[in-house]
Amino acid sequence: MHALHLMLAALSLALVVLGAQLTLSGVADFQTRSFLADWEAHRTPPSPQAWAVAHAAATRAATRYPVPHGAYLERLGYVHAWQHHAAPLGSAHAAPSREAALHAYRAAVAARPTWPYGWTALAEIKLHLLQFDAELDHALAQARTLAPWRPDINRRLATLGFTAWPQLDAAQRQATLETARRALPHLSASAARPLLVQATIAGQRRTLCDTLDTSSRRRLDAHCGPL
């Protein structure tokens, strides 16, 4: 009987410790999400001080959770990616933070492999690192397969594809045009502008505009030209 009481006491203590870990992890993730939402809303890189606080919170959220947590790991990747958000593609200065983001995204997709946003983030950071390899190809394919009709995923994939256009093969270029066609009917003219700018740089704006339905063409005539 004494042994049973000891076992129950040990189990109760373990549950208390586990509950404390989950609570601390959740609080840290809430803090991380608040920072990310603010940076996204203002589209400006964080100050070094804000980034340090967000990074500490994202690290606590990911490391204090008892098992790999895909969402927490993905947000840790976003925090790393935001550190030098405005740096150009292939920037040596931004490479360490982007490599850290890549590591976090890899862990995130391993923890929840059917979540398309993790694969999209992985593909985006590969582009920022100028790592055109099989891992990038796989991430793009996974994101397209897992979220074929999500406008935000299609917008991000199309923008990525037009940015990397010279490095893509024929099938990937066709997939980029298709994701853009799926995204644009759901975007306002202002939201569509960055995507169409990248399509223009890739020499594909006219090809893309000519395949849009009449309603989308009229809404985007400032970028595509009148019918």
Residue pairs with C-beta under 8 A, 6 or more apart in sequence:
18 66
21 64
21 65
21 66
22 65
22 66
24 60
24 64
25 60
25 61
25 62
25 64
25 65
25 69
25 72
26 61
28 57
28 58
28 60
28 61
28 64
29 57
29 58
29 61
29 71
29 72
29 75
31 53
31 54
31 57
32 54
32 57
32 58
32 61
32 72
32 75
32 76
32 79
33 75
35 46
35 50
35 53
35 54
35 57
35 79
36 54
36 75
36 78
36 79
36 82
39 45
39 46
39 82
39 85
44 86
45 51
45 82
45 83
45 84
45 85
45 86
46 54
46 82
46 83
51 79
51 82
51 83
54 79
54 82
55 79
55 80
55 83
58 72
58 75
58 76
58 79
59 76
61 69
61 72
61 75
61 76
62 69
62 72
62 73
62 75
62 76
62 104
65 72
68 107
68 110
68 111
69 111
70 108
70 109
70 111
70 112
70 115
70 118
71 108
71 112
73 104
73 105
73 107
73 108
73 111
74 104
74 105
74 108
74 115
74 117
74 118
74 121
76 104
77 100
77 101
77 102
77 103
77 104
77 105
77 108
77 121
77 125
78 101
78 121
80 97
80 98
80 100
80 101
80 104
81 97
81 98
81 101
81 121
81 124
81 125
81 128
83 94
83 97
84 91
84 93
84 94
84 97
84 98
87 93
87 94
89 127
89 128
89 130
89 163
90 128
90 129
90 130
94 128
95 129
98 125
98 128
98 129
99 129
101 121
101 125
102 122
102 125
102 126
102 129
105 118
105 121
105 122
105 125
106 122
108 115
108 118
108 121
108 122
109 115
109 118
109 119
109 122
109 139
109 142
112 118
113 142
114 146
115 146
116 142
116 143
116 146
116 147
116 150
116 153
117 147
117 153
119 139
119 140
119 142
119 143
119 146
120 139
120 143
120 147
120 153
120 156
120 157
122 135
122 139
123 136
123 139
123 140
123 143
123 157
123 160
124 156
124 160
126 132
126 133
126 135
126 136
126 139
127 136
127 160
127 163
127 164
132 164
132 167
137 172
140 157
140 160
140 161
140 172
140 175
143 153
143 157
144 157
144 175
144 179
147 153
147 154
148 182
149 182
151 182
151 183
151 186
151 187
152 183
153 179
154 179
154 180
154 182
154 183
155 179
155 183
155 187
155 191
155 195
157 175
157 176
157 179
158 176
158 177
158 179
158 180
158 183
158 195
158 198
158 199
159 194
159 195
159 198
161 168
161 172
161 173
161 175
161 176
161 179
161 180
162 176
162 180
162 195
162 198
162 199
162 201
162 202
162 204
163 198
163 201
163 202
165 173
165 176
165 201
165 202
165 203
165 204
168 176
177 204
177 207
177 208
177 211
180 195
180 199
180 208
181 208
181 211
181 212
183 195
184 192
184 195
184 208
184 212
184 216
184 220
185 212
185 213
185 215
185 216
187 195
188 219
189 219
189 220
189 222
189 223
192 220
192 223
193 223
196 205
196 208
196 209
196 220
196 223
196 224
199 205
199 208
205 223
205 224
209 217
209 220
209 223
209 224
209 225
212 220
212 224
214 227
217 224
217 227
218 227
221 227
